[in-house]
Amino acid sequence: MNWRKSTHSLDNDCVEAAPAPAAVVVRDSADPDGPRLRVGARGWRTLLERARTGALDPRR
């Protein structure tokens, strides 16, 4: 899989994502052999959009 990590993460551990057919697979970069979460493409787009707009900010 072609795993990608946000450029905002610097050298810190964070979430990595890789494309899969009609989905995105997500894992913890600190545990690359650990559990993975498969998210449907529509759900992934919704998550990213909400993150971009600040809708996931708990201080909001």
C-alpha positions in Angstrom: 0.0 0.0 0.0 1.1 3.6 -0.6 0.9 5.1 2.9 0.8 8.9 3.3 1.2 11.0 6.4 0.3 14.6 6.8 3.1 17.1 6.3 1.8 18.8 9.5 2.9 15.8 11.6 6.6 16.6 11.3 8.4 13.7 13.0 5.6 12.9 15.4 3.5 9.7 15.2 0.1 10.2 13.7 -2.4 8.7 11.4 -1.4 7.4 8.0 -3.8 6.7 5.1 -3.6 4.7 1.9 -6.0 4.4 -0.9 -7.9 1.2 -1.4 -10.7 0.3 -3.9 -13.7 2.6 -3.0 -12.2 3.3 0.4 -9.2 4.6 2.4 -7.3 2.5 4.9 -6.0 4.2 8.0 -3.4 3.1 10.6 -1.3 4.5 13.4 2.2 5.4 12.1 3.7 4.3 15.5 2.2 0.8 15.0 2.4 0.0 11.2 1.7 -3.6 11.8 -1.2 -2.9 14.2 -4.9 -2.6 13.5 -6.2 -0.8 10.4 -9.5 1.0 9.8 -11.2 0.9 6.4 -13.3 3.9 5.7 -15.6 4.2 2.7 -14.6 6.9 0.2 -17.7 9.0 1.0 -17.0 8.9 4.7 -13.4 9.8 4.2 -14.3 12.9 2.1 -16.8 13.9 4.8 -14.2 13.5 7.5 -11.7 15.6 5.6 -14.2 18.3 4.8 -15.3 18.6 8.4 -11.7 18.7 9.6 -10.9 21.5 7.0 -13.9 23.6 8.2 -13.1 23.2 11.9 -16.3 21.2 12.5 -14.3 18.6 14.5 -12.7 21.2 16.8 -13.9 20.4 20.4 -13.6 24.1 21.3 -16.2 25.1 18.8 
